[in-house]
Amino acid sequence: MWARGRFVLFAPRRVLALLALAFRAARKAAGRWIPPGECLWMIAAHFVEVWKHLGEERNTLRKQVLARDRHFCQVPGCSREATQTHHVEYRSAGGADEAWKLAGLCTAHHLHGVHLGYIRVTGTAPHGLRWQLGVRLGAAPLVEIVAAPPATGA
């Protein structure tokens, strides 16, 4: 089709009318008559230039914390994927939006463990967290674990 210099498109009239306007704008921007293939290329390039910022992934604090925690839940013994970040000190109690005050947790431990009160975490992330598991009203937690810093290879 292109070797013969023809371009055939079957589409609703509204689409064809819109395409004709887009071709006219592309030719006006080029300052000369250009073939349909080049018009489509210019239209596509303009589209990418205008909308490319939407494809850029933002480097949020949440993403940084999950990457630091290697996308694993930080509750001791859990091997599930960390999908949420938890403020070690609740924001309502003055907790900071800093990486050292956030821990990556799986949904179950975050919502059903921490926020229902069965798990308590204090300290600083990632290597100074103190976990209390099986927290019960009026009784000591079933388990207390202090995260040890990683071994250094000297």
TORPA-4810 file (N, C-alpha, C, O; in nm, 3 decimals):
<nodes>
NODE_1_0.083_-0.118_0.000_0.000_0.000_0.000_0.088_0.126_0.000_0.061_0.219_-0.076_M
NODE_2_0.193_0.128_0.085_0.278_0.245_0.089_0.363_0.259_-0.038_0.394_0.370_-0.080_W
NODE_3_0.399_0.146_-0.099_0.482_0.151_-0.220_0.407_0.223_-0.332_0.469_0.289_-0.415_A
NODE_4_0.279_0.211_-0.333_0.198_0.279_-0.437_0.166_0.423_-0.398_0.110_0.499_-0.477_R
NODE_5_0.202_0.461_-0.275_0.175_0.597_-0.232_0.031_0.619_-0.191_-0.015_0.733_-0.187_G
NODE_6_-0.042_0.511_-0.160_-0.181_0.525_-0.119_-0.196_0.487_0.027_-0.124_0.403_0.080_R
NODE_7_-0.291_0.552_0.089_-0.324_0.524_0.227_-0.474_0.504_0.235_-0.551_0.595_0.203_F
NODE_8_-0.517_0.385_0.277_-0.660_0.355_0.283_-0.694_0.323_0.429_-0.628_0.242_0.494_V
NODE_9_-0.798_0.388_0.477_-0.842_0.365_0.614_-0.994_0.358_0.615_-1.061_0.445_0.561_L
NODE_10_-1.046_0.254_0.677_-1.189_0.240_0.694_-1.222_0.273_0.839_-1.177_0.205_0.931_F
NODE_11_-1.302_0.378_0.859_-1.336_0.423_0.994_-1.466_0.502_0.988_-1.508_0.543_0.880_A
NODE_12_-1.529_0.525_1.102_-1.648_0.610_1.105_-1.615_0.751_1.056_-1.502_0.796_1.067_P
NODE_13_-1.715_0.819_1.002_-1.694_0.952_0.946_-1.632_1.049_1.047_-1.545_1.129_1.012_R
NODE_14_-1.678_1.043_1.171_-1.624_1.135_1.273_-1.474_1.114_1.290_-1.399_1.211_1.304_R
NODE_15_-1.431_0.987_1.287_-1.288_0.957_1.304_-1.210_1.006_1.183_-1.103_1.064_1.197_V
NODE_16_-1.265_0.983_1.063_-1.198_1.029_0.942_-1.187_1.181_0.938_-1.086_1.236_0.895_L
NODE_17_-1.293_1.249_0.984_-1.290_1.396_0.987_-1.184_1.445_1.086_-1.111_1.540_1.058_A
NODE_18_-1.175_1.380_1.201_-1.074_1.416_1.300_-0.934_1.389_1.248_-0.842_1.468_1.271_L
NODE_19_-0.917_1.278_1.179_-0.786_1.245_1.121_-0.747_1.347_1.013_-0.631_1.385_1.003_L
NODE_20_-0.844_1.389_0.934_-0.816_1.490_0.830_-0.769_1.621_0.895_-0.677_1.686_0.846_A
NODE_21_-0.833_1.660_1.006_-0.791_1.781_1.077_-0.650_1.764_1.135_-0.570_1.858_1.133_L
NODE_22_-0.621_1.646_1.188_-0.488_1.620_1.244_-0.383_1.623_1.134_-0.274_1.676_1.155_A
NODE_23_-0.414_1.566_1.016_-0.321_1.570_0.903_-0.296_1.715_0.861_-0.183_1.752_0.832_F
NODE_24_-0.401_1.794_0.857_-0.387_1.934_0.818_-0.297_2.008_0.917_-0.213_2.088_0.876_R
NODE_25_-0.313_1.980_1.046_-0.229_2.044_1.149_-0.084_1.998_1.135_0.008_2.079_1.152_A
NODE_26_-0.062_1.871_1.106_0.074_1.820_1.090_0.141_1.884_0.970_0.258_1.921_0.976_A
NODE_27_0.067_1.898_0.861_0.124_1.960_0.740_0.152_2.108_0.763_0.251_2.161_0.712_R
NODE_28_0.065_2.175_0.839_0.087_2.316_0.870_0.213_2.331_0.956_0.293_2.422_0.935_K
NODE_29_0.230_2.240_1.054_0.349_2.245_1.139_0.476_2.218_1.059_0.581_2.275_1.088_A
NODE_30_0.466_2.129_0.958_0.582_2.098_0.875_0.613_2.211_0.776_0.725_2.223_0.728_A
NODE_31_0.513_2.291_0.748_0.532_2.402_0.655_0.529_2.360_0.509_0.566_2.437_0.421_G
NODE_32_0.486_2.239_0.483_0.478_2.186_0.347_0.383_2.067_0.346_0.343_2.017_0.451_R
NODE_33_0.348_2.022_0.226_0.267_1.902_0.214_0.355_1.782_0.245_0.465_1.769_0.192_W
NODE_34_0.305_1.695_0.332_0.378_1.572_0.364_0.284_1.454_0.346_0.163_1.468_0.363_I
NODE_35_0.338_1.337_0.313_0.253_1.220_0.290_0.187_1.173_0.420_0.232_1.208_0.529_P
NODE_36_0.080_1.095_0.409_0.005_1.049_0.526_0.091_0.976_0.629_0.071_0.994_0.750_P
NODE_37_0.185_0.895_0.585_0.271_0.822_0.679_0.351_0.916_0.765_0.365_0.894_0.886_G
NODE_38_0.404_1.022_0.706_0.479_1.120_0.783_0.387_1.200_0.875_0.427_1.237_0.985_E
NODE_39_0.264_1.225_0.829_0.166_1.292_0.916_0.140_1.207_1.041_0.140_1.259_1.152_C
NODE_40_0.119_1.076_1.020_0.095_0.987_1.134_0.214_0.986_1.228_0.199_0.985_1.350_L
NODE_41_0.335_0.986_1.171_0.455_0.987_1.253_0.461_1.115_1.337_0.491_1.109_1.456_W
NODE_42_0.433_1.230_1.276_0.436_1.358_1.349_0.329_1.362_1.458_0.354_1.411_1.568_M
NODE_43_0.211_1.309_1.427_0.103_1.307_1.526_0.142_1.219_1.644_0.122_1.256_1.759_I
NODE_44_0.198_1.102_1.615_0.240_1.010_1.722_0.351_1.071_1.806_0.349_1.061_1.929_A
NODE_45_0.449_1.134_1.740_0.559_1.196_1.813_0.508_1.308_1.904_0.554_1.323_2.017_A
NODE_46_0.414_1.387_1.854_0.355_1.494_1.934_0.281_1.436_2.055_0.293_1.488_2.166_H
NODE_47_0.205_1.330_2.034_0.132_1.264_2.141_0.228_1.217_2.251_0.204_1.242_2.369_F
NODE_48_0.335_1.150_2.210_0.433_1.100_2.307_0.496_1.217_2.384_0.513_1.208_2.505_V
NODE_49_0.530_1.324_2.316_0.592_1.439_2.381_0.499_1.503_2.483_0.542_1.541_2.592_E
NODE_50_0.372_1.515_2.449_0.276_1.579_2.538_0.246_1.493_2.661_0.233_1.545_2.771_V
NODE_51_0.235_1.362_2.643_0.190_1.274_2.750_0.300_1.192_2.816_0.270_1.109_2.902_W
NODE_52_0.425_1.211_2.780_0.532_1.125_2.833_0.548_1.136_2.984_0.590_1.039_3.048_K
NODE_53_0.515_1.249_3.042_0.530_1.265_3.187_0.441_1.169_3.265_0.472_1.136_3.380_H
NODE_54_0.331_1.123_3.205_0.244_1.029_3.275_0.306_0.890_3.285_0.268_0.812_3.372_L
NODE_55_0.398_0.859_3.198_0.463_0.729_3.200_0.582_0.723_3.295_0.631_0.615_3.326_G
NODE_56_0.627_0.838_3.340_0.741_0.842_3.431_0.696_0.799_3.570_0.599_0.852_3.625_E
NODE_57_0.767_0.704_3.626_0.732_0.654_3.757_0.791_0.745_3.863_0.909_0.779_3.859_E
NODE_58_0.709_0.783_3.957_0.755_0.871_4.064_0.830_0.790_4.169_0.794_0.676_4.200_R
NODE_59_0.934_0.850_4.222_1.014_0.786_4.326_0.962_0.832_4.461_1.017_0.923_4.523_N
NODE_60_0.854_0.768_4.507_0.791_0.809_4.631_0.862_0.748_4.751_0.939_0.653_4.738_T
NODE_61_0.835_0.803_4.868_0.891_0.751_4.992_0.846_0.606_5.012_0.925_0.523_5.056_L
NODE_62_0.721_0.577_4.981_0.670_0.441_4.993_0.752_0.343_4.908_0.789_0.236_4.955_R
NODE_63_0.780_0.381_4.784_0.859_0.294_4.697_1.001_0.278_4.748_1.059_0.170_4.738_K
NODE_64_1.058_0.384_4.804_1.194_0.376_4.859_1.198_0.280_4.978_1.291_0.201_4.991_Q
NODE_65_1.098_0.288_5.065_1.094_0.201_5.184_1.075_0.056_5.141_1.143_-0.033_5.192_V
NODE_66_0.984_0.030_5.049_0.961_-0.108_5.003_1.087_-0.164_4.937_1.118_-0.282_4.954_L
NODE_67_1.158_-0.081_4.861_1.282_-0.127_4.797_1.388_-0.155_4.904_1.459_-0.256_4.896_A
NODE_68_1.399_-0.068_5.003_1.494_-0.090_5.112_1.467_-0.223_5.183_1.560_-0.295_5.219_R
NODE_69_1.339_-0.253_5.202_1.299_-0.377_5.269_1.291_-0.496_5.174_1.241_-0.603_5.209_D
NODE_70_1.341_-0.476_5.053_1.345_-0.579_4.949_1.207_-0.637_4.918_1.195_-0.753_4.877_R
NODE_71_1.105_-0.556_4.938_0.966_-0.591_4.909_0.916_-0.710_4.990_0.824_-0.780_4.946_H
NODE_72_0.975_-0.735_5.106_0.929_-0.841_5.195_0.874_-0.779_5.323_0.923_-0.677_5.371_F
NODE_73_0.771_-0.843_5.376_0.712_-0.802_5.503_0.819_-0.811_5.611_0.893_-0.909_5.618_C
NODE_74_0.828_-0.709_5.695_0.933_-0.702_5.797_0.894_-0.769_5.928_0.977_-0.777_6.019_Q
NODE_75_0.770_-0.817_5.940_0.731_-0.888_6.062_0.815_-1.016_6.068_0.819_-1.093_5.972_V
NODE_76_0.881_-1.040_6.181_0.966_-1.159_6.191_0.890_-1.288_6.158_0.780_-1.312_6.209_P
NODE_77_0.950_-1.369_6.072_0.891_-1.496_6.033_0.800_-1.489_5.911_0.759_-1.593_5.860_G
NODE_78_0.768_-1.369_5.865_0.679_-1.357_5.748_0.763_-1.350_5.621_0.866_-1.283_5.616_C
NODE_79_0.717_-1.419_5.518_0.788_-1.418_5.391_0.700_-1.363_5.278_0.733_-1.378_5.160_S
NODE_80_0.589_-1.299_5.314_0.500_-1.243_5.213_0.554_-1.112_5.158_0.642_-1.048_5.216_R
NODE_81_0.498_-1.074_5.045_0.537_-0.949_4.980_0.486_-0.830_5.061_0.371_-0.828_5.104_E
NODE_82_0.573_-0.733_5.082_0.532_-0.609_5.148_0.461_-0.522_5.045_0.521_-0.483_4.945_A
NODE_83_0.336_-0.493_5.070_0.258_-0.412_4.978_0.220_-0.278_5.038_0.170_-0.189_4.968_T
NODE_84_0.245_-0.262_5.169_0.207_-0.139_5.237_0.322_-0.094_5.327_0.407_-0.174_5.366_Q
NODE_85_0.322_0.034_5.359_0.420_0.084_5.455_0.345_0.125_5.581_0.235_0.180_5.576_T
NODE_86_0.408_0.097_5.695_0.347_0.129_5.824_0.434_0.231_5.897_0.556_0.216_5.903_H
NODE_87_0.371_0.334_5.951_0.441_0.430_6.035_0.464_0.364_6.171_0.369_0.329_6.240_H
NODE_88_0.591_0.347_6.207_0.624_0.283_6.335_0.559_0.361_6.448_0.505_0.301_6.542_V
NODE_89_0.564_0.491_6.441_0.488_0.575_6.533_0.375_0.636_6.451_0.401_0.706_6.352_E
NODE_90_0.252_0.611_6.490_0.137_0.658_6.412_0.148_0.808_6.384_0.193_0.885_6.469_Y
NODE_91_0.108_0.848_6.266_0.112_0.990_6.232_0.024_1.071_6.326_0.057_1.184_6.361_R
NODE_92_-0.087_1.013_6.367_-0.177_1.083_6.460_-0.110_1.110_6.594_-0.153_1.197_6.668_S
NODE_93_-0.003_1.034_6.625_0.072_1.054_6.750_0.202_1.128_6.724_0.291_1.128_6.808_A
NODE_94_0.213_1.189_6.608_0.332_1.268_6.576_0.439_1.194_6.498_0.551_1.242_6.485_G
NODE_95_0.405_1.077_6.445_0.501_0.999_6.366_0.547_1.074_6.243_0.469_1.143_6.177_G
NODE_96_0.674_1.059_6.212_0.734_1.132_6.100_0.721_1.057_5.968_0.714_0.934_5.966_A
NODE_97_0.718_1.132_5.860_0.721_1.075_5.725_0.866_1.064_5.681_0.908_1.129_5.585_D
NODE_98_0.942_0.983_5.751_1.082_0.960_5.720_1.102_0.810_5.701_1.031_0.730_5.762_E
NODE_99_1.196_0.773_5.617_1.218_0.632_5.587_1.251_0.551_5.712_1.211_0.435_5.722_A
NODE_100_1.322_0.609_5.807_1.361_0.536_5.928_1.245_0.517_6.025_1.260_0.448_6.126_W
NODE_101_1.129_0.579_5.994_1.010_0.561_6.077_0.902_0.481_6.004_0.787_0.478_6.048_K
NODE_102_0.940_0.417_5.893_0.845_0.337_5.815_0.898_0.196_5.796_1.019_0.176_5.783_L
NODE_103_0.807_0.099_5.795_0.844_-0.040_5.771_0.748_-0.098_5.667_0.628_-0.071_5.671_A
NODE_104_0.801_-0.177_5.576_0.719_-0.243_5.477_0.653_-0.367_5.537_0.719_-0.451_5.598_G
NODE_105_0.521_-0.377_5.521_0.446_-0.489_5.575_0.352_-0.547_5.471_0.309_-0.478_5.379_L
NODE_106_0.321_-0.675_5.486_0.218_-0.734_5.401_0.083_-0.681_5.449_0.072_-0.631_5.561_C
NODE_107_-0.017_-0.693_5.367_-0.149_-0.639_5.400_-0.206_-0.703_5.526_-0.261_-0.634_5.611_T
NODE_108_-0.192_-0.835_5.539_-0.249_-0.904_5.655_-0.187_-0.857_5.785_-0.260_-0.825_5.880_A
NODE_109_-0.055_-0.850_5.792_0.009_-0.806_5.916_-0.018_-0.659_5.944_-0.032_-0.619_6.060_H
NODE_110_-0.026_-0.579_5.840_-0.050_-0.437_5.862_-0.191_-0.411_5.914_-0.210_-0.346_6.016_H
NODE_111_-0.290_-0.463_5.841_-0.428_-0.432_5.876_-0.482_-0.517_5.990_-0.551_-0.466_6.079_L
NODE_112_-0.452_-0.646_5.989_-0.509_-0.736_6.090_-0.419_-0.755_6.211_-0.468_-0.787_6.319_H
NODE_113_-0.289_-0.736_6.195_-0.198_-0.751_6.307_-0.174_-0.621_6.379_-0.209_-0.607_6.496_G
NODE_114_-0.114_-0.524_6.309_-0.077_-0.398_6.371_-0.199_-0.314_6.407_-0.214_-0.271_6.521_V
NODE_115_-0.286_-0.291_6.310_-0.398_-0.199_6.334_-0.509_-0.259_6.419_-0.593_-0.185_6.471_H
NODE_116_-0.513_-0.389_6.436_-0.608_-0.449_6.531_-0.545_-0.470_6.668_-0.612_-0.514_6.761_L
NODE_117_-0.415_-0.440_6.679_-0.351_-0.441_6.809_-0.283_-0.569_6.850_-0.239_-0.580_6.964_G
NODE_118_-0.271_-0.668_6.762_-0.206_-0.794_6.797_-0.054_-0.788_6.779_0.019_-0.870_6.835_Y
NODE_119_-0.008_-0.692_6.701_0.135_-0.674_6.677_0.169_-0.529_6.712_0.096_-0.437_6.675_I
NODE_120_0.280_-0.511_6.783_0.327_-0.377_6.815_0.472_-0.367_6.768_0.550_-0.461_6.785_R
NODE_121_0.507_-0.254_6.709_0.643_-0.232_6.662_0.689_-0.094_6.709_0.615_0.004_6.702_V
NODE_122_0.813_-0.089_6.757_0.874_0.037_6.799_1.016_0.040_6.747_1.065_-0.059_6.693_T
NODE_123_1.082_0.153_6.762_1.221_0.164_6.720_1.236_0.235_6.588_1.147_0.308_6.544_G
NODE_124_1.351_0.213_6.524_1.379_0.276_6.395_1.408_0.170_6.290_1.473_0.069_6.318_T
NODE_125_1.360_0.194_6.172_1.378_0.100_6.061_1.510_0.129_5.992_1.559_0.242_6.001_A
NODE_126_1.569_0.036_5.926_1.524_-0.102_5.913_1.580_-0.196_6.018_1.526_-0.305_6.037_P
NODE_127_1.689_-0.158_6.089_1.758_-0.256_6.173_1.742_-0.232_6.322_1.805_-0.302_6.402_H
NODE_128_1.660_-0.139_6.362_1.643_-0.115_6.505_1.499_-0.133_6.549_1.455_-0.069_6.644_G
NODE_129_1.427_-0.220_6.482_1.286_-0.241_6.516_1.271_-0.343_6.627_1.344_-0.443_6.632_L
NODE_130_1.178_-0.318_6.715_1.145_-0.409_6.825_1.002_-0.453_6.803_0.910_-0.371_6.801_R
NODE_131_0.983_-0.582_6.787_0.851_-0.639_6.756_0.793_-0.708_6.879_0.863_-0.781_6.949_W
NODE_132_0.668_-0.685_6.903_0.593_-0.757_7.005_0.477_-0.826_6.933_0.388_-0.760_6.878_Q
NODE_133_0.479_-0.958_6.935_0.376_-1.037_6.866_0.285_-1.102_6.969_0.330_-1.143_7.077_L
NODE_134_0.158_-1.111_6.936_0.061_-1.170_7.028_0.032_-1.077_7.144_0.023_-1.122_7.258_G
NODE_135_0.018_-0.949_7.115_-0.012_-0.851_7.219_-0.153_-0.877_7.271_-0.248_-0.892_7.194_V
NODE_136_-0.164_-0.883_7.405_-0.294_-0.910_7.468_-0.319_-0.808_7.577_-0.225_-0.762_7.642_R
NODE_137_-0.441_-0.774_7.596_-0.480_-0.676_7.697_-0.452_-0.732_7.836_-0.500_-0.840_7.870_L
NODE_138_-0.375_-0.660_7.916_-0.346_-0.699_8.053_-0.246_-0.812_8.067_-0.230_-0.865_8.177_G
NODE_139_-0.179_-0.852_7.960_-0.080_-0.960_7.968_0.040_-0.923_7.882_0.032_-0.838_7.793_A
NODE_140_0.149_-0.988_7.909_0.271_-0.964_7.831_0.252_-1.020_7.690_0.177_-1.116_7.671_A
NODE_141_0.320_-0.962_7.590_0.314_-1.019_7.454_0.367_-1.162_7.455_0.451_-1.198_7.538_P
NODE_142_0.318_-1.242_7.363_0.364_-1.380_7.354_0.511_-1.388_7.313_0.583_-1.475_7.361_L
NODE_143_0.555_-1.299_7.224_0.692_-1.302_7.173_0.742_-1.159_7.158_0.668_-1.071_7.114_V
NODE_144_0.868_-1.135_7.196_0.934_-1.007_7.170_1.061_-1.034_7.093_1.141_-1.120_7.130_E
NODE_145_1.079_-0.959_6.984_1.196_-0.979_6.898_1.256_-0.842_6.867_1.185_-0.749_6.830_I
NODE_146_1.385_-0.832_6.884_1.457_-0.710_6.847_1.536_-0.743_6.722_1.617_-0.836_6.721_V
NODE_147_1.513_-0.666_6.618_1.584_-0.690_6.491_1.731_-0.655_6.510_1.766_-0.547_6.556_A
NODE_148_1.816_-0.750_6.472_1.961_-0.729_6.484_2.012_-0.664_6.357_1.962_-0.694_6.248_A
NODE_149_2.111_-0.577_6.369_2.169_-0.517_6.247_2.237_-0.627_6.163_2.281_-0.728_6.217_P
NODE_150_2.246_-0.605_6.034_2.308_-0.706_5.949_2.456_-0.723_5.982_2.523_-0.628_6.024_P
NODE_151_2.504_-0.844_5.963_2.645_-0.870_5.989_2.730_-0.797_5.885_2.697_-0.796_5.767_A
NODE_152_2.837_-0.738_5.930_2.928_-0.669_5.838_3.042_-0.763_5.802_3.100_-0.828_5.889_T
NODE_153_3.072_-0.769_5.676_3.181_-0.854_5.629_3.313_-0.781_5.639_3.347_-0.702_5.551_G
NODE_154_3.389_-0.807_5.745_3.513_-0.735_5.764_3.632_-0.810_5.710_3.745_-0.761_5.718_A
</nodes>
